[in-house]
Amino acid sequence: MREINLHFKTLKGGFVIGLVANNDFSSRALYELLNIFSESHGNQLEINRVQVVTMELKELIRLYVKRYGSLVPQINKLNKKISDLPCCERFLLLESEPESTKDKLAFEALLMVCNGLKSEGDDYIGNDVFSKQIEAYSMFSPRSDIRTVIGEKNKRKRKCRFCSKSVSDGARFQSVAHAIPEALGNKNIILAEECDECNSFFGDHIEPSLIEFLNIYRVTLGIKGKDGYPKVKYENGVAQFDGKHINIASRDIDEDENGNLAIKLKSNNKFIPIAFYKALCKIALSVIDKGELVNLDKTIEWLLELEHSTVELPKIGMFINHSGYSGHPKIIVMARKDDSCLSPHIVCEFRVGCYVYAFIVPFSNKDTLKYLGDEQMNVFFDMFPQFAQNNGWVYTSFDSVLEIKPTYNVKINNSESSPYKKFQQVPAAHLV
């Protein structure tokens, strides 16, 4: 008996085709599949790691699936996957899934290079700083541009990542749980392992502070949520993106002699800083490898508190990357695998548009430091110098449990290139 698993890596994502040869028919099916993607060297077939989509390849696979698909059903998806790829696109074919972060990044870089989306010199794996991080950390970053379902697909086998309840315990998994709130533009990253009760809890008590804090960015970045483009009402105005322009109405607009505007918007809604921190951590735990959760039981307990407790937390870093706009919200989670390091167990980077947040997931059983104060934060910066303050990052505390109403200051330069093509200074009665 022979068993083989072929791992396909495409620009649209990856999939696996597995075959077990335990009789003459399945042995022939396995051999012919290998023959499609291989070169013959004497009596041996050698799989080409880099494949190219051609009409000939599509036809070979169509005929192959037609011949064997009824009796080997696991190969049926192969025709659909390959036929959907454009001709001339390159994809990778591997006989095993790369285990290390370094190998995964190397294959991702190879795929991009083969498709002309980057040059070989663009790869950062050889950089000393990143090489050190790759050796010490595993990285999780789900694709946000294609539908990605995290966790157990079968509802009957699911166990909630947060409350640990399963279907047999009475948990329900009927709602679609977005790993990143849909209001921030996430349509694709879905967490299968979040029960309806936890989904409601986070949606009612935790995520509103994250969305409230980022509301003005949702407007200025034109982020489309579940209910379309955002229209945000403030105490003294309203901000809206209509699909083309950013429209702001406010009672508090100042204009200088050059025509530049300073607009003040006072929030209608309350914002809790510690809930903002929790919302970021909840996103991280939604996408992280399940094996890491065993050391994050205290973090999960903290996330599920009905009343926020007062606790000192590491500061959150913020950076505006004008040259690195992300059209989809993105989360990168780095989990330390080298226990000899003093750097944090879980480090994350969250991107929305051109805004980037760096944060440490607190209360891990694998952390000996709390990363409070300059001395302990320097341990963090020693491993991750790209997040250091001298590189433009601003660090702020988000451990307050007090409800506040934020005030936002929007500055608009008087230039033809400004995206703010419509603005108004109107009396309160005209604000809608």
N, C-alpha and C positions, 0 to 999 in steps of 0.2 A: 504493500500500500504506500502511495506517495501523496503528500499533501503540499500544496503551494498557496501562498497568499501574495498577490501582486498589488502593490501600493501605487496608485496613480496620483500624481501631484500636478494639478493644472492651475491656471490663473484664476479659475472659478472655485477652487477648493480641491479637496482630495476625496478619494473613495477607494475601497478595497474589493478585489474579486478573489474569492477563495475557492479552490477546487480540491477535492479528495478523489484520488484514483484508486478504487477498490475493485474494479472489474474491467473487462476489455473495453466496454463502451466509454466509461469515464476516463480510462487511461488514454484512449484515442482523443477524447475531448481536451484533456490536459495538454497532450503533445501538440495538437493543432493550435491551441491558444498560444503556447510558448513559441511556436513556429512563426506566428504572425508578427511577433515583436522581437525576434531574435535573428542572429546571424549564425550560420553553420560553420563550425570549425572541426573538420573531420567528422567524428561521430558525436560531437557535443554541440549543443545549442547555447549561445551566449546572448543573454538579453541586452539590448541596447538601452543604456540608462536614459539617454535623451531621444525622444521620439518626436516625429513631426506629423501633423494632421494633413492627410491628402485625401483626395476622392478615392484613390485606390485603397487606402487603409479603411475608410468608411465602408466601402463595398465589401472588403474582406470580412470585416466584423459583422456586417449585416447578414452575409451568407453563413458565417460561422454560428451566429445566434439562431438563425432560422433552422440550422441543421441540428443543434444540440439544446436549444432553449427549453423545449417542452420536457426534456428529461433531466436537464441540469438547470433548474430555474434560477439559481443564483447568478448566472451569467447574463440574464435578460437585461439588467440595467446597463450592461456594458455598451450595447448598441445605442441606447438613449444618451448616455454620457458622451460618447465619442461623436455621435452625429450632431450634437449641439455645439461642438467646438468648431471655430472657424478654421478654414483651410490655412495652412502655413503656420498655425500656432504650434509652438513646441510645448511638450509636457514631459514630465519625468516618470519613469517606471522603475520602482525599487522592489527588491525581494523581501525587504524587512523595513519596518518603521524605524527611523532614526530615534535613538533614545536620548542622547544628550542635547542640550540647548545649542551647543556649538555646531553639532551636525545638522540640526534642524535649520538653523540660520544659514548654514553653508548651502544646503539644498534650496532654500528659498532664494538665496542670492543667485545660485546657478540658474534657477528657473527664470528669474528676471533678466539675467544676462542673455540667456538663450533667446528670449523674446525681444531683445533690444530695448528693454525698459531701464536698464542701467548698464554701466560699463564695469569691467572687472575691477578697475581702480576705485570704484565707489564703495566697495565692501569694507565695512568697519571691523570685521572680525579680527584682523591683524593688529588693530589698535591696542596698545598696552592696557589702557584703562578698561576698555570693553572686554578684552580677553580675560582680565582679572575677574570681572563681574560674571562672565559666562562660566568660568571655572567654579565660582563660589555659589552661583544662583541658577535655578531653573526659571524659565520665563513662560508665562501664559498670556497670550494676546489673541483672543478670538477674532476672526474676520468679521468686520461690521458692515461690509459692502455686499455680503451674500447671507442668505438665511443660515444661521448657525444655532442648532439646538444642543444645549449642554445638559448632559445627564441621561438618565434612563428614559428610553423612548416609550416603553410599555408602562401604562399608568398603573397597572396592578402590581408592578414591581417597584414602584417609586417610593422613596423615603425622603422626606423633606430635609434639606440641608440645615435648616435652622431649628425647628422644633423636634426633629428626629421621628416624627410620626409617619406611619405608613398607611396604606389603604385599610389594612387589617386593624389599625388603631382608630379608624374613623376619619382619617384625613381625606380630603377631596382635592383633586387636581383638575378642576374643570376650567379655571381661568387661565388665560395666557399670561404668564409671568415674564415680563421683560427684565433682563439682567440689568440694563440701563433704562431709566424711565423713558417711556415713549415720548413724553413731552420734550425731551432733549434731542429728539430726532432719531432715536433707535427704533427701527422697524424689524431688525434682523436677528439680534442676539437674544435668544429665548432660553430661560432656565426651566427645564422640565421638572426639576427637583425642588420646587417651592410650592407648598400647599396653599390652598385658597385662603386659609385663616392668616397665615404669615404674609401672604400677598396683600391682603386687606390691611393688616397691621402696618406694614411698611408704607403702603399707599396713604394711610390716614395720619400716621404719626411721625414718620421719618422723612420720606421723600419730599413732602411739601416745602420743607426748609431749603433743600437743595434746589428745587425748581424756583422758589421765590428768589433765592440769591442770584440765580442765573437768568431770571426773567428778562432783564434789560438786554442781556447778551443774546437771548433767543430772538428778540426783536431785531437788534442791530445785525445779527448774523443771518437773519431770515430762516431760522430753523423751523421746519414744518413738523408739528406734533400730530397727535391723534385727531384733534379738532381743526386741523389746517394751520395756516400761519397764525402766530400769536397776536392777540390784541390784549394788552395789559393795562388795566385801569389803576391809576394812582390817586392819592388824595387831592393832588393839584393838577392832574392832567391825565393823558392817555398816550401810549406808545403802540404803534402797530406797523407791521410789515404787510404790504398788500400784494406781494408777489413781485413787485418791481421797485418800489420805493419804501423808504423808512419814513413814517409820518409820526411826528411828535407834537402834541398840543400840551401846553403848560401855562400856568399863571406866573411861573418864575423863570423868565428868560432874560438874560443880560447880553447886550451886544456891545462890543468895543468899537474903537474908531476904524478898525480894519474890516468890520463886518463879521468877525468871528463871534460865535455864540456860546454861551454857557447856560445850560438848561439844568434845572434842579427838579427831580421827581421824588416825591415822598410816597413810600409804599403804603398801600391799604392793609396789607397782610402782615402778620407777625412772623418773625424769623428767629429760630433758636440755633445759635452757633453749634452746640454740641450735636444737634440733630443733623446738621449739615455734614459734620465729621462722620457720624454714624452712617449716613446715606452713602458716602464715598466708600466706607468699609464694607457696607452691604453689597455694593457693586463688585468689590474685589472678591468677596467670599462666594459670590454667585458664579464666578468664572474660574476660580482657582481649582487646581486638581484636588479631587475629594480626599486624597491621601493626606493632604496638609491640614484638613479640618480637625483631626484628632488633637492637634496642638493648639486649637483656637476655640476651645470650649468656653473659656472665660470671655473671649471676644463676642461669641454668639450670645452668651448670657447678658452681656452689656447691651447688645443690639436690641434684645427683646424686653428690656426694662419698660414697664408701664409708666413709671415716673423717672425722669432723667436724674441720675445721681451726680453730685459734684465730684469731679475727679480731674486731676491735672493731666493733660495730654500733650504729646509732641505737637509742635507747630506745623501748620500746613504751608507749603511753598506755592507761590503763584508766579507764572511767567507768561508774558505775551509774546508769542512767536509769530511775528508778522509774515515771515517767509514760509511758514509751515502750516497753512490753513488745512484743517481736516473737515471734509464734507460730512463725515459720519462721526458720532461720538466714539471714542476709542479708549479702552482700558488696557494697560500693560501691568501685569502682576509678576513680581519677582520674588521667589521663595528661596531662602538660603538653604543650601544642601550641605554646606561645610560648617559643622557645629563648632569648629575651632575658632571661627570668626566672631568678633563682638558686634559686628554690624547687625541691623535689625533682621528678624526672621522674614517678615513680609514688607516689601517696599512696593509702592504703586505709583503709576503715572496715569492721570486721567486727562483726556483732551476733549474739548468742545470748541469747534471752530479754531481760532488762533489762541485760545486760552488753555494753559496747561497747568495742572495741579499735581504736586508731588506730596505724598503722605505715607506715613508709617502706620500699619495696622497694629493697634496696641493690644496688650494683655496676652501675647503668645507665650505658651509654656517654654518655648525655646529661647526666649529673650532674658538676659540677665540684667540689662539696662532698660530704663524707661525712656531714654532719649529726651531728657528734660535739661534745659540749660545748655550753654555754649559748649562746655567740655564734652558732654555726652553726644551732642549733635555733631561735633567734629569727628566722632567715630563713624557716624553715618556719612559725612562728607568725604572722609578718607576713602571709603569704598565707592561712593557715588559723587565724584567731584563735579559732574555735569549739573548737579542740583545746588551747588554752593552759591552763597549770596554774592560772591564776587563775579559770578556769571550772570547776574541780573535777576536772580530769584528774590522775591520778597516773602518773608515768613510771618505768619499771623496766627495768633491763638484762636482756636475755635472750641474752647472747653467750657464756655459759659452756658448755664442752663436758663438764663433769663430771656424772656421773650422781648424782642425789639422790633421796631419798624424801620427798616433801612431807608436811607436817603441816597439817591444816585445822582451823580453829577456827570452830565453828558456834554462834552466839548465838541463843537463843530467848526472846522476851519472853513473860511470863505474861499472855496476853490471849486472849479468846474468838475473836478474829479470826485468831490464829496458824494457819498451815497445818500446823504440826507437831502433829498431834493424838495421835500415839502416839510415845512414846520409852521406852527402858528403860535401866537401869543393871544390867548382868548380868556374871556371872563369865566368864572366857575360855572355859571349857569349853562354855558355852551359846551361843557365837557361831557362826553358821552362814553 
